[in-house]
Amino acid sequence: MPIPSLIQDCMHRNPLTVSCDENLTQAIAIIVEHKLTGLTVTDEDGVVIGILSELDCIQAVLTAIYNEGDPEHVLVEDAIDRDLHTCKPSDSIVEVAQDMVNSRQRRRPVIENGHLVGQVSSNNILWALMEHSRRKVMGSRGS
């Protein structure tokens, strides 16, 4: 098995997404049910427009409560982070990992030819980095 070095080696294919016009409580239910740290948000044409993290959800619910509103009436588009950082399947895991650390973002949509082809999370990156390190050490012991 080759050492993982590209995003395509560790990305999750066919990630769950949520539409920007969905109710936030529905998105939260998906996040909780699937034990995710967030979701990729798409518009009506399926184009990636942002990320909805657990913290974005908490902030939106707190804002609704503080303003004596009902979190049930908040839409995903009102809570998402539109500061979108993406990567390609052919990108280096190390470079994407460093950019994720610098931007303090735990997940990245993986885009190829303008289409969402996967998603990589900090958990995927951590696995790949440790696998890379472990195989490198094991390879040097065999020499």
N, C-alpha and C positions, 0 to 999 in steps of 0.2 A: 504494500500500500504506500503510495507516494506521500511525502510530507506535505501537509496542507500549507499552501503559501498564497493562494488567491481566494478572493471572496467566494467564488463559485465552489470552492472546496468545503465551505462551512455554512453557506447561506441556507435559509429555510425557503424552499420553493413553494409557490402557491400560498402565500401568507393570507391570513384573515385580514380583511379590510372593512372599513366602515364608510358610509356615504356621509358627506358633509351636511346633508339635510336630515339625517336621522336624529332621533331624540337621544340626548346624552345618556339617559338612564339605560337605554338599550345597549349603547356602546359600553357602558360600565358593566352591564351584565355579561357581555362577551369577554371583557378583560378579566373579570373575576372567575367566570366559568372555566376559561382556558388557562388561567394562571399566567397572564401576559403582563408585561410592563407597559403596554400601550398598543396602539393600532395605527396602521397607515390609513390616511384619510384620502378618499378620492371624490372627484366631482361627478356630475351626472354622466360624463363621457368616459369615466374610468381613469382619468388623469390624476396622478398623485398631486395633492395640493398641500399636504401637511402631515403632521404626526399628532396623535392624541395620546399623551402619556398619563399614567396614573396621577401624577402631580397636577397635570392640567385638569383632570377630572375633579380632584379634591378642591382645587382653586375655584372652579366653576360652581361646584356645589356650595362651598362656603360663601361665595359671593351672592348666590341666590338666597341662602339662609340669612346672611347679614342684611340684605335688602328686603327682607320679609317676602321674598318670592318663593316660588315653588321650583325646585330642581327638575321636576318632571316636565317643565316647559322650556328647558334650555336645549338648544340644538348643538350638535357636534361642532358646527362651524363657528359657534360662539366661544368655544373652548380650546380650539387647536392652536398649535404652534406652527405658523406658516414660514418660519425661518428654516427652510428645507435644506437638509444636507443629504445628498444621495451618493451612491457609489455604483460601479459597474461590476459585473461578474469577474472581469479580468483585472480588477484593482488588487493591489498588494494588501494582504491582511494587516501587515505591520503599519502601512501608511494609513489605512482606514482606522485602525485601532488608535493611532496617535491623534488623528483628527477627532475621533469620538471623545477621547480624553480631553483634548483642548476645548471642544465645544460643550462638554458635559452632557452629551446626548447618548442614550443607551441603546438606540436602535437606528438603523438606516434602511430606507427602501433601496432595493437593488434594481436599477433601471438599465434596460438595453433597448436601443432604437426607440426611445420614448415610451416604452411599455414597462410596467412593473413585472419583473420576473422572479422576484424573491425579496427576502428581508434578512438582514443580519442584525443580531442583537449583541449586546455586550457579553452575554453568556456564550453565544456562538464563537465570538472572537476570543474569549478567554480559553475555551476548549482548544481552538486552533493553535493559539500561541503555546499552550502547555504541551499539546501534541507535537508541535514543531520542536520545542525544546527537548522533550523526552526522547524523540527519535534521533535528534542530533547527538544527544549524550549517549544513547545506546549504540549509535553508529560509530562514534569515536572509540567506544570500549571494544567494539568488534575488530578494530584496526590493529 
